[in-house]
Amino acid sequence: MRFVRCDYRVYSYREHQSTNAISKQTENIAVYNVDKEAELYAKDKLLELAMSKLSSMQREVIQRSYLDDEGEFDYISCGEMGLSDRTFRRIKGDSLGILAAVLNLYVFDEGALEATEVIS
């Protein structure tokens, strides 16, 4: 992950008002930078913990599909890993399910939602 800090170029000129209100733009930017960096660090640690729960094959599939900057297509990764397309997609789906469970995320299947609405 990459973090882009706010800098001084986001300042806006304000005319002084009669309320003697003090503009704290520098303070707000500094607080934002520190908070955002801490938040991203915590998310990175949580992702590392979740990735450690995967097998080596599952970890490689997720790494190639989502975390590498190369942006290669799945069929290229399948060929390089020596897997069929169907096996690659199955491993990818299982891996995402495990990550969602570890990270306490909810996975909604729109098809299942439509089926329950029809039954109700």
RANOR-V551132 format. One record per pair of residues at least 24 apart in sequence whose ideal C-beta (glycine too) atoms are under 10 Angstrom apart, sorted by the first residue. I is the first residue (numbers start at 1). GAP is how many residues later the second one is. D is the distance in Angstrom with one decimal. If there is no record, write none. Layout:
i;gap;d
I;GAP;D
I;GAP;D
This chain:
i;gap;d
1;39;5.7
1;40;9.2
1;42;7.4
1;43;6.0
1;46;8.5
1;66;9.3
2;38;8.9
2;67;9.8
3;30;8.5
3;33;6.5
3;34;5.8
3;36;9.4
3;37;5.4
3;38;9.0
4;29;9.8
4;32;9.2
5;24;8.4
5;25;9.7
5;27;8.7
5;28;4.9
5;29;9.8
5;31;8.1
5;32;7.9
6;24;8.8
6;26;5.7
6;27;5.9
6;30;8.4
7;26;8.9
43;60;9.5
46;56;8.6
46;57;6.6
46;58;9.8
47;52;8.4
47;55;9.6
47;56;8.0
49;53;7.3
49;54;8.9
50;48;7.9
50;49;5.1
50;50;9.1
50;51;9.0
50;52;4.2
50;53;5.4
50;55;9.8
51;44;9.3
51;47;9.7
51;48;7.6
51;51;8.9
52;50;9.2
53;42;9.7
53;45;6.1
53;46;7.9
53;48;8.8
53;49;5.4
54;37;9.6
54;40;9.1
54;41;5.7
54;44;6.1
54;45;7.4
54;48;9.0
55;36;8.8
55;39;9.4
55;40;8.5
55;43;9.3
57;24;8.1
57;26;8.5
57;30;9.6
57;31;9.8
57;34;6.1
57;38;8.8
58;33;5.8
58;34;8.2
58;36;6.8
58;37;4.1
58;38;9.4
58;40;7.2
58;41;9.0
59;36;7.8
60;31;9.0
60;35;9.6
61;26;9.7
61;27;6.5
61;28;9.3
61;29;9.7
61;30;5.0
61;31;5.2
61;32;9.8
61;33;9.2
61;34;5.9
61;35;9.5
62;29;9.0
62;30;7.3
62;33;5.1
62;34;7.6
62;36;9.5
62;37;7.2
64;24;9.3
64;28;9.4
65;26;9.9
65;27;6.1
65;30;8.8
65;31;9.2
66;26;9.2
66;29;9.8
66;30;9.1
66;33;9.7
